Amino acid sequence: MVITRPEMEIGRYQWMYRNSRLHQYHHVPALRGNISPLGIQGCFECCIKCLGGVPYASLVATILCFSGVALFCGCGHVALAGTISILEQSFSTNVTDHALLSEVIKLMQYVIYGIASFFFLYGIILLAEGFYTTSAVKELHGEFKTTICGRCISGMFVFLTYVLGVAWLGVFGFSAVPVFMFYNIWSTCEVIRSLPGNMTTSADQICVDIRQYGIIPWNAVPGKACGSALADMCNTPEFYLSYHLFIVACAGAGATVIALIHFLMILSSNWAYLKDASKMQAYQDIKAKEEQELQDIQSRSKEQLNSYT
């Protein structure tokens, strides 16, 4: 009778552990909630891996961009409507005098709707591009792969964000114009309120002529507000609300400019990372191919040597 090696190992095991039985298993009670003993560590590692793929810089820039655009669009829309009301009550009683201005303001309100919709979509796209680039550079989801099309899309986002940043610089400067106008009117009202009684200059001689800003024609009636009429206009809720909303809208435009500059820096760095990583990937592919060819040559040489011997 021939004894095989597995049988010898089984006999050796029974001789060393005489009280043990073959194929004796003990039931291990399952943890509550259907969690495996390694589930806690695996979940923790998965969370760390997911948090490592979050583009925090892009997330901050997206939140700042959404906040700035929301402030500019919301406050600017309400402030423009209040400006029309102030203009009709105090500076231009004839509707035909400010008909063109009313049409321009209505057009700007529709443009605000388009700006809000576009930047909501554009911010989400840039955030998604940040997730993709961060995951690709850190190789969180397998081997790093990038294509020429992907790098071209990243470069296109860099160019488009640069153009939008320049455009928003103009919007920021334009939004400061109504703030300047309302500030001049408010400061004139403060002069009327603080005017002492012994002054030879009366309050009726202090006026604000809105026609000098060019928003209404010179033949508009009355075209200006003086004295008590000007002070009463400054005390209206429309003036107070519109003034402060224009300030907030200007601040929102500034925040949007900062967010776009932040996006531009992020996109530029991501594009540079992708370019360098693609070069490294090409180098590794060439190196792996050369090593494979060298191994094939060595294996063929060994086969020929063995055939000769």
Secondary structure by P-SEA (a helix, b strand, c coil): ccccaaaaaaaaaaaacccccccbbbbbbbcccccccaaaaaaaaaaaaaaaacaaaaaaaaaaaaaaaaaaaaaaaaaaaaaaaaaacccccccccaaaaaaaaaaaaaaaaaaaaaaaaaaaaaaaaaaaaaaaaacccccccccaaaaaaaaaaaaaaaaaaaaaaaaaaaaaaaaaaaaaaaaaaaaaaaccccccccccccccccccccccccccccccccaaaaaaaaacaaaaaaaaaaaaaaaaaaaaaaaaaaaaaaaaaaaaaaaaaaaaaaaaaaaaaaaaaaaaaaaaaaaaaaaac
